[in-house]
């Protein structure tokens, strides 16, 4: 996903999280798979999660509210154009 996002030339620094310790400075995340809630403790600066998976049921809403983290998902009608939707959404923050 990092390569696809970089191709959009948003000017936003992006990287694939392979080591959970890299989350400590993240303010925004785009998540395409399951999200273990235990990672929230490592992401102290996190304020926005964009889910591009199948819905947002995997996220504990009360915990996100408590930590002041906004949650969004790509609407189904953006399936063919999710990249530009994410770019526009991230630029609006």
N, C-alpha and C positions, 0 to 999 in steps of 0.2 A: 504494500500500500504506500510505503514511503516514496518509492519511485514514481508512482502514479500521481501522488500529491505534489511532488517536486516538479513534475512536468507542467503543472498548472501555473507555475511562476507567480505565486502569490506574494513572495517576499517574506513569508512566514517560515521560520526555522522549524523543520520537522525531522523526526527520527523515529525509528522503530524501537520500541522498548523491549529489550531482550533481558535486561538486568533490572530488577525492581528498584534498585538503588538510584537509577536514573530518574525516577519519578519525583525526587525531592524538589526539583526546581520547575516542574511542569505546572502551568496554569490552565492549559486546555488539553484535552485528550479526545481523539477520535478512536472509538473502540469498535472493532468488528467481531469480536468473539466474547466468550464468557469473561466476566470481570469479577475476580474474587474480592469481596469487600475488605479483606485484610490488607489489601494494597493501599487503602485510603490513609492508613497511618503513616505511610511513606510519602504520601503526596500532600504535604502540608500547605503548599501554595495553590493547589488545584481549585479552580472556580467554575469550570465548565466541562461537561462531558457530552460529546456528540456520539450517539450510538448509531452505527450504520448496520447493525445486525437486525434480527427479527424481534423488534419491540424493545421495551425497557423493563420488563418484568423482573429481570435478574438484579436490578439495582434496589437497594433498600432506601426507599424515598425519604423516610424519616431521618436516616443517618445523613443523607445528602443535604437535607434542609438544615439539620443541626450544624453542619460544617459550612453552610452557605455556598453549596455547589449546585449550579444550575444543570439540568439534564434535558437534552433534546434528542430527537431522532430524525433521520431523513425520512420525509413522507414517502409513501409508496409510489406516488406519481413521478418521483425523481429517479426511478430505477435506471433509466438510460442516461441520466444526466446528473448522477449523484456527485460527481467531482466538482462541477461548477456550482451546485447547490452548497456543498461544504465550503468551497472557497468564498462564496458570497456571505455565508453565515459567519464564518470566522472573521472576515474583514469587517463585519458589522459590530464586532465586539470592541 
